[in-house]
Amino acid sequence: MASKSLRRALWVAGLLALAVLVRLTVLRPAAVPVTVFKVAKGRVEETVTNSKAGTVKSRRRAALSSELGGRVESLPARKGSHVRKGDVLLKIVDQDYRAQLAVQESALLAARAARVEACRAAEQLERDVGRNRELAKKEVISPDVLDQLVSRRDATAAACDAAAARIAQAEAARDVARVNLEKAVLRAPFDGVVGDVTTEVGEWITPSPPGLPMIPAVIVLFDPDAIYISAPMDEADVGKVRVGQPGRVTIDAFPGRSFPATVVRVAPYVLDVQEQNRTFETEAELSDATFARTLLPGTSADLEVILGSREDTLRIPSYALLEGGRVLVVEKGRLVSRTVKTGLKNWQFAEVTSGLSEGDLVTVSLDRAEVKEGARVRVEGQTQK
């Protein structure tokens, strides 16, 4: 009886051992493939970036339009043209203004002739009064005759003065006509590049006074030597960004590239726009002035300001950090959780001050539920960033 019970116990034990063996072999979960980052030393930066899209701008930019309405006669300026200060950008038909100038110049000539006539008459009467005054003393002529001559002299002298005033008036009218004729030509106010032209020869244009956006300017001119990047930063970083700090600029038109820059201005106020995050404007100038000249104002750009940096320090990708400052490290085929302390950090790398050693394998495959502490894993790839 005892022998039978022993055989039964051994049979059950064998079945249990077989079940355990099957569980550990056939039914054992497959190792989870992960990508890792090998902890190593390198450069780490602390940076801040604009919270909304930045813009390439020019400190000298003018939206130009003729001060007079009229039909476009010539348009020497074309989009992309390089112009010098004083160059003709646009000219409207000016026959009317030339005719008005000719009329005013003729009126000025007439006024000058009238003044000569009036003043000569006044001079003649002045001489006549002198002679007749002597005759009146000798009682050759009556005092009434002398009084009449004096009155005529005074009247012609006043006419001479009035003629001089009419000359000044005619000169002013001529100058106005001349200015209006000059306004028919739009000239470049500074050396620059034509950024846009919104009219064509033969079209009618009207003046574009400030405050009336429904009437667009006909020519946009900007100075390529005054290019800078304007980037709105989040108000939380207002105490971190300073003039003189280095930075990097990325531009959509040049994917995969970044350009060194320097912060040249930090706005002394925070913009409070309804339904938008509060931001402060930061301006930066590119280190490569030659390249900056090729950029068009209005192009979108992003600015990353470097607040600080360290060389040859342990680092891991910032996205490898979990909540609570933890990372998952591969040890003997399994994921082990470690708590680390970090120093400088940006969107790419974080400095590790404790919790990891050089050569540790930190998993960066954190987008799957099966990647968790204790999971059996196999390394299928290694990333450098």
Secondary structure, 3 states (H helix, E strand, C coil): CHHHHHHHHHHHHHHHHHHHHHHHCCCCCCCEEEEEEECEEEEEEEEEECCCCEEEEECCEEEECCCCCEEEEECCCCCCCEECCCCEEEEECCHHHHHHHHHHHHHHHHHHHHHHHHHHHHHHHHHHHHHHHHHHHCCCCCHHHHHHHHHHHHHHHHHHHHHHHHHHHHHHHHHHHHHHHHHCEEECCCCEEEEEECCCCCCEECCCCCCCCCCCCCEEEECHHHEEEEEEEEHHHCCCCCCCCEEEEEECCCCCCCEEEEEEEECCCCECCCCCCCEEEEEEEECCHHHHCCCCCCCEEEEEEEEEEEEEEEEEEHHHCECCCEEEEEECCEEEEEECEEEEECCCEEEEEECCCCCCEEECCCCCCCCCCCCEEEEEEEECC
